[in-house]
Amino acid sequence: MAADPLRQLAKYFDLDMPTAQRAIEAMPARSWLALQVAMLAADDGVARKKLCNRLLKVADKSRVRDPCWPSNLRRRACCCCGRLASQDYLPDLVELVVKEFENPAEFEHPRLRVRWFGVSERRWLKLMLRPYELLQGTLDDWYRSGLTQLQKHADCTDS
């Protein structure tokens, strides 16, 4: 059974439970999910799945709106982990962004990201780097927003 994420967060930031609760209530749900995935390693994977779903919606909307997204992309399976490359690359791109968010050291070198995604380095730079950075920036914004909310509430209790 996974530990209560709110209690873990309160302990991590040295907050009392009412302060942590107020901070969570004040932040967008996507920020709370990002905090859980990044800092609390939710054992049940529920927060991670919800975070991936929200990021996938952002990717889908962006693909329709922004011209930087390729319409189709031929990829190969990952030779390291055996992940099969599906026709729709969006779920894999989201998975890559979240995997790197959870464990930056796993993709310390950019070539590891390219290899996992299943394209050549040239194609990654030409076609996928911009969409990847867009999703990575979105997730980072969600995370920073959550941290900002926690800091505001922690500062209120210190006064």
Salt bridges, closest charged atoms under 4 A:
ASP4 OD2 - ARG7 NE 3.85
ASP60 OD1 - ARG63 NH2 3.39
ASP66 OD1 - ARG65 NE 3.55
ASP88 OD1 - ARG63 NH1 3.47
ASP92 OD2 - ARG75 NH2 2.65
ASP92 OD2 - ARG83 NH1 3.42
GLU95 OE2 - ARG48 NH2 2.85
GLU100 OE2 - ARG113 NH2 2.92
GLU102 OE2 - ARG48 NE 2.87
GLU106 OE2 - LYS99 NZ 3.60
GLU121 OE1 - ARG111 NE 2.96
ASP141 OD1 - ARG144 NH2 2.54
